[in-house]
Amino acid sequence: MVHTSGTTGQDAPNRADVSLIAHRGFAGVYPENTVAAVEQAATGVAVGGTPEMVELDVMPTADGEIVTFHDYDLGRLTDAADELADRNVWETPYETLAKLDVLGTGERVPTLEEMLEALPPEVGVNVEFKNPGSAAVRPRENLPPEARDEQRELWQAFAEDVLATLAPFDHEVLVSSFAEGALAAVREADPTVPLAAVFSDSIADGMEIARRYDCEAVHPPWNAIAGTALFNAEYGSLGPYEDIDLVELAHEEGREVNVWTVERWYEANQLRQAGVDGVIADYPGVLRFGGAAD
């Protein structure tokens, strides 16, 4: 298994070598978190070329399989019957999940192993830990000291299972999560695996978590990047953020900055000029404009 170095090595603004990370396999153009999405994204068929990494969401099924799926329940993403639509993925056996249609495309819910087999080894994988199979997890929190061991333990077995699934493959790997407990569990299981702290509520809290687990990267939303017209722009309920130059701070500490979820070329262009290292994008062509085209 090849890991990222955790160093930026990139200081010049307005650079073209920003990494393109396919969010859920370019969810804007392909059925998210499916084998078809991975295969299409990795071929570079759509304008924009091949991404450096594909981002995938993982959680367990009721019988212990690891699947790539974003939502906790089945209703939005599949054709699950009414009696199944509100059921959590981790309460559902894989045999049931495998029969469901994802977003009306004929694609099914895949296992992580199937996704890795479909992904060429030269394309990296950003595995985002969504849930270990428990309603007791506490994502999007800077945990108090007394809660950290309990949250790590909730994630530990799942983290070990995911790392065991990744181990036979040669992809560059980055594990990310909104959940501090997930980052702690991966560090406990294998301290060499590169980590990214995903955050949305506070730059200061996100950086504190990144320091606590010596994360190689941070993954903020696109409206958290100071020095751009995007800073504190409306993005759902996210923000406003502290007046902190996150890119400068992260780079001073040797951490990369990969920004989510970028959908427009002009967003990508401003973020590129601000010095981010990667954009986690729904569309493959976001880096083709603003001086960053191939």
Secondary structure by P-SEA (a helix, b strand, c coil): cccccccccccccccccbbbbbccccccccccccaaaaaaaaacccccccccbbbbbbbbcccccccccccccccccccccccccccccccccaaaaaaccccccccccccaaaaaaaccccbbbbbbbcccccccccccccccccaaaaaaaaaaaaaaaaaaaacccccbbbbbcccaaaaaaaaaacccbbbbbbbcccaaaaaaaaaaccccbbbbccccccccccccccccccccccccaaaaaaaaabbbbbbcccccaaaaaaaaaacccccccccccccccccccc
